[in-house]
Amino acid sequence: MARVNSASAVFLATIPSPERGVWYLGPIPIRAYALCIIAGIILAIWWGERRWVQRGGAKNTVVDIAIFAVPFGLVGGRLYHVITDWWRYFGPGKNPVQALFIWDGGLGIWGAIALGGVGAWIGCRRKGIPLPAMADAIAPGIVTAQAIGRIGNYFNQELYGAHTTLPWGLEIYQRFDPNNPSIPDQGPTGVAFGHIPLQDSPVHPTFLYELLWNLAIAGLVVWADRRFKLGHGRAFALYVAGYTLGRFWIELMRTDDATHVLGVRVNVWVALLVCASAVAYIVLARRRGPRETPESLRGKQDSAEATTSDEADDSGSSEPKAAVSTQDESSTERKTE
């Protein structure tokens, strides 16, 4: 009896993994990872829109920019993943077509930000608004979207660390082909029949560490932006510096397969380089002065519409103003008489 209670206590002190990451609505697969990515994008756009308007920009501008940035970001994220983990898709026994299966997981945030930034630049050019100001507005939303995306990794049972005895250790299970429980399948479509622990279980939930870190960085960016009125891309650079600092130590804890450079995971090197670049940008961008004025965020079309509206108001109100002026003069003459 004591042995059973002891085992129960250990089990309750760990985090269980979901038994699957994909459900089916008839023939239609419902993928947790894809749902998390979509939810994160929606939140980032909604929050970015609110922050943009608060800074003086026009409504729906972030939505217009997202039309370019989101597709570019998804393509960039997948390209980075495929380039750095090419051995997953190319070589003997591999299926190169799976490199296109974005719904099965595998998005590199570095590629997503880089190519997504190109899409945002195109959108900002078309709208006539400064890209750094847009980046500042969407920064906390992006890092929060990344946190939501890590929940998808939890359902896919991926991105975890080494074995641990800590009370928040993550239980990972052997998954099998849903159509044939005798065939192992650790991919996102696998199902944990019987909840059989893998050899290293429980492990460090590095996905959870990054999720919590990202939420903390979102809070830091919001606080610093309000406190110091950050502008010219400094809020975005703060997000990048903070995120990559956390990604550095979290990446060192991960044990999943990855490409190595000089014996170190490639994402560790990238995190160091990007973090140093972001810190340098924060320092250099201070020379550009205070935050952008609201007028500079209106864009070409919005500024033209505002000018046209003002001219129409002036034209329509010119006669009444003259009439009021005449009445005031008449009143003054009567008082003088």
C-alpha positions in Angstrom: 0.0 0.0 0.0 2.8 2.4 0.9 4.5 1.6 -2.4 1.3 2.5 -4.3 0.9 5.8 -2.4 4.6 6.6 -3.1 4.1 6.0 -6.8 1.0 8.1 -6.9 2.8 11.0 -5.2 5.5 10.8 -7.8 3.0 10.8 -10.6 1.0 13.7 -9.2 4.3 15.7 -8.9 4.9 15.6 -12.7 3.1 17.1 -15.7 1.5 14.5 -18.0 1.7 14.9 -21.8 -1.4 14.8 -23.9 -2.1 11.5 -25.5 -2.3 13.0 -28.9 -1.9 16.2 -30.9 -4.4 15.5 -33.7 -8.1 14.8 -33.6 -10.4 14.0 -36.5 -13.7 15.5 -37.4 -14.7 12.9 -39.8 -11.9 12.9 -42.4 -10.8 16.4 -41.4 -7.7 16.5 -39.0 -7.9 19.1 -36.2 -4.2 19.8 -35.3 -3.4 21.4 -31.9 -0.2 22.9 -33.3 -2.0 24.6 -36.2 -4.7 25.9 -33.8 -2.1 27.4 -31.5 -0.3 29.1 -34.4 -3.6 30.6 -35.7 -4.6 31.8 -32.1 -1.2 33.4 -31.7 -1.4 35.3 -35.0 -4.9 36.5 -34.2 -3.8 37.8 -30.7 -0.7 39.5 -32.1 -2.8 41.3 -34.8 -5.5 42.4 -32.2 -3.0 43.6 -29.6 -0.8 45.2 -32.2 -3.8 47.1 -33.6 -4.7 48.4 -30.2 -1.1 49.6 -29.5 -0.9 51.2 -33.0 -4.0 53.2 -32.5 -2.9 54.3 -29.0 0.4 55.6 -30.5 -1.6 57.7 -33.0 -1.9 55.4 -36.0 -5.0 54.8 -38.0 -7.3 51.8 -37.4 -7.0 48.6 -39.4 -3.4 49.5 -40.3 -1.9 46.4 -38.6 -4.5 44.2 -40.3 -3.3 45.6 -43.7 0.3 45.0 -42.8 -0.4 41.5 -41.6 -1.7 40.6 -45.1 1.9 40.8 -46.2 3.8 39.9 -43.0 2.0 36.7 -42.0 2.4 34.7 -45.2 6.0 35.9 -45.5 6.6 34.9 -41.9 5.2 31.4 -42.3 7.3 30.8 -45.3 10.4 32.2 -43.6 9.8 30.1 -40.5 9.5 26.9 -42.5 12.5 27.7 -44.7 14.7 28.2 -41.7 13.5 25.0 -40.2 14.1 23.0 -43.4 17.5 24.6 -44.0 18.8 23.9 -40.5 17.2 20.5 -40.2 17.5 19.4 -43.8 18.4 15.9 -42.8 14.8 15.4 -41.7 13.5 15.7 -45.2 16.3 14.9 -47.6 18.4 11.8 -48.0 17.9 8.0 -48.2 14.5 7.0 -46.9 13.3 10.5 -46.5 10.3 12.2 -48.2 11.2 15.7 -49.4 7.5 16.5 -49.9 7.1 16.6 -46.1 9.2 19.7 -46.0 5.9 21.5 -47.1 3.9 20.0 -44.3 3.9 23.1 -42.1 0.9 21.8 -40.1 3.1 19.0 -38.6 5.3 21.4 -36.8 8.6 22.9 -37.5 8.8 26.7 -37.7 12.0 28.6 -37.0 11.3 31.9 -35.3 14.4 33.4 -36.8 13.2 32.8 -40.3 9.7 33.9 -39.4 10.9 37.2 -38.0 13.3 37.9 -40.8 11.1 37.1 -43.8 8.0 38.4 -41.9 9.9 41.7 -41.5 10.3 41.8 -45.3 6.6 41.4 -45.7 5.9 44.1 -43.1 8.4 46.4 -44.9 6.5 46.0 -48.1 3.2 46.7 -46.4 4.6 49.7 -44.6 6.0 51.1 -47.8 2.6 50.8 -49.5 1.0 52.6 -46.5 3.7 55.2 -46.2 4.4 54.5 -42.5 7.7 53.8 -40.7 8.5 50.1 -40.2 10.3 50.6 -36.9 7.2 52.2 -35.4 5.1 49.3 -36.6 7.6 46.9 -35.1 7.4 48.6 -31.7 3.6 48.3 -31.8 3.5 44.6 -32.5 6.5 43.5 -30.4 4.6 42.3 -27.2 2.0 40.6 -29.3 4.6 38.7 -31.3 6.4 37.3 -28.3 3.0 36.4 -26.7 2.1 34.6 -29.9 5.3 32.6 -29.6 4.2 31.6 -26.1 0.9 30.3 -27.4 2.7 28.4 -30.1 4.7 26.5 -27.5 1.5 25.0 -26.3 1.3 23.3 -29.7 4.8 21.8 -29.0 3.3 20.4 -25.8 0.6 18.6 -27.7 3.1 17.4 -30.2 5.3 16.1 -27.4 8.4 17.8 -28.7 11.0 20.3 -27.6 11.8 18.9 -24.2 15.0 18.5 -22.2 16.9 15.8 -20.3 15.6 13.6 -17.5 14.8 15.4 -14.3 13.5 14.6 -10.8 12.0 18.1 -10.3 8.3 18.2 -9.3 7.4 19.9 -12.6 9.0 17.3 -14.8 7.2 16.4 -17.9 6.0 12.8 -18.5 6.6 11.7 -22.1 5.0 8.6 -23.6 5.5 6.2 -26.4 3.1 7.0 -29.2 1.9 4.7 -31.9 0.3 4.8 -35.3 -3.5 5.5 -34.6 -4.4 2.9 -37.3 -2.0 0.3 -36.0 -1.1 0.4 -32.3 1.8 -2.0 -32.9 3.7 0.5 -35.0 5.6 3.3 -33.0 5.0 6.8 -34.2 6.5 9.7 -32.2 5.3 12.2 -34.8 2.4 14.7 -34.2 -0.1 12.2 -35.5 0.9 9.4 -33.0 -1.3 8.4 -30.1 -0.1 7.4 -26.6 -2.0 4.1 -26.2 -1.6 2.9 -22.6 0.6 5.9 -21.6 3.8 4.0 -21.6 6.7 6.3 -20.4 9.7 6.7 -22.6 13.1 5.9 -21.2 14.1 9.4 -20.1 10.6 10.3 -18.7 10.1 12.6 -16.8 12.0 15.4 -18.6 12.6 19.1 -18.4 9.5 20.9 -20.0 11.7 23.3 -22.0 8.6 24.3 -24.0 7.1 25.5 -20.7 10.2 27.3 -19.7 10.2 29.2 -23.0 6.4 29.9 -22.7 6.8 31.5 -19.3 9.9 33.4 -20.4 8.1 34.8 -23.4 5.2 36.1 -21.3 7.7 37.7 -19.0 9.4 39.5 -21.9 6.0 40.7 -23.2 5.4 42.3 -19.8 8.9 43.8 -19.8 8.4 45.4 -23.2 5.0 46.8 -22.3 6.4 48.3 -19.0 9.6 49.7 -20.6 7.6 51.1 -23.5 5.3 53.0 -21.2 8.1 54.1 -18.8 10.6 55.3 -21.4 8.3 56.0 -24.4 10.4 53.8 -26.7 10.4 54.5 -30.4 12.3 54.0 -33.6 12.3 50.2 -33.2 13.7 50.1 -29.6 10.7 48.2 -28.1 11.0 45.6 -30.8 14.8 45.3 -30.2 14.1 44.9 -26.5 11.8 42.0 -27.3 14.4 40.4 -29.6 17.2 40.9 -27.0 15.1 39.5 -24.2 13.7 36.6 -26.1 17.1 35.5 -27.5 18.7 35.7 -24.0 16.2 33.2 -22.8 16.4 31.1 -25.9 20.1 30.8 -25.4 19.9 29.0 -22.0 16.7 27.1 -22.9 18.3 25.8 -26.1 21.2 24.4 -24.1 18.8 22.3 -22.1 17.0 20.7 -25.1 17.9 17.1 -26.1 15.9 16.7 -29.3 17.8 16.2 -32.6 19.3 19.4 -34.0 22.0 20.6 -36.3 25.3 21.4 -34.5 28.1 23.8 -35.3 31.4 23.3 -33.4 29.6 20.9 -31.1 26.9 23.4 -30.2 23.3 23.5 -31.4 23.0 26.0 -34.3 20.2 27.9 -32.6 22.5 28.7 -29.6 24.9 30.5 -32.0 22.0 32.3 -33.7 20.6 33.4 -30.3 23.9 34.9 -29.3 24.4 36.7 -32.5 20.9 38.1 -32.7 20.9 39.1 -29.0 24.1 41.1 -29.4 22.8 42.8 -32.5 19.5 43.8 -30.8 21.4 45.3 -27.8 23.6 47.3 -30.2 20.5 48.5 -32.0 18.9 49.7 -28.7 22.0 51.7 -27.9 22.4 53.2 -31.4 18.7 54.0 -31.8 18.7 56.4 -28.9 20.4 58.9 -31.1 17.2 59.1 -33.2 15.5 61.0 -30.4 12.0 60.6 -28.9 9.2 58.4 -30.1 7.7 59.1 -33.5 5.0 61.7 -33.6 1.4 60.6 -34.2 1.3 62.5 -37.5 4.2 60.3 -38.9 2.1 57.2 -38.3 -0.9 58.3 -40.3 0.4 57.1 -43.7 -0.1 58.5 -47.1 -3.7 57.7 -47.6 -4.9 58.5 -44.1 -3.0 61.8 -44.2 -4.5 62.7 -47.5 -8.0 61.9 -46.3 -7.5 64.0 -43.2 -6.3 66.9 -45.3 -9.3 66.6 -47.6 -11.6 66.4 -44.6 -10.1 69.5 -43.1 -10.3 71.5 -46.3 -14.0 70.5 -46.7 -14.7 71.6 -43.2 -13.0 74.9 -43.8 -14.8 75.4 -47.1 -18.2 74.6 -45.6 -17.8 76.8 -42.6 -16.4 79.9 -44.2 -19.8 81.7 -44.7 -21.1 81.1 -41.2 -17.8 82.3 -39.8 -18.2 85.5 -41.9 -21.8 85.9 -40.7 -20.8 85.6 -37.1 -18.0 88.1 -37.6 -20.5 90.6 -39.1 -22.9 90.1 -36.3 -20.2 90.7 -33.7 -19.2 93.9 -35.5 -22.8 95.2 -35.5 -23.2 94.4 -31.9 -20.0 96.3 -31.1 -21.2 99.4 -33.0 -24.6 99.4 -31.2 -22.7 99.2 -27.8 -20.5 102.1 -28.9 -23.5 104.2 -29.9 
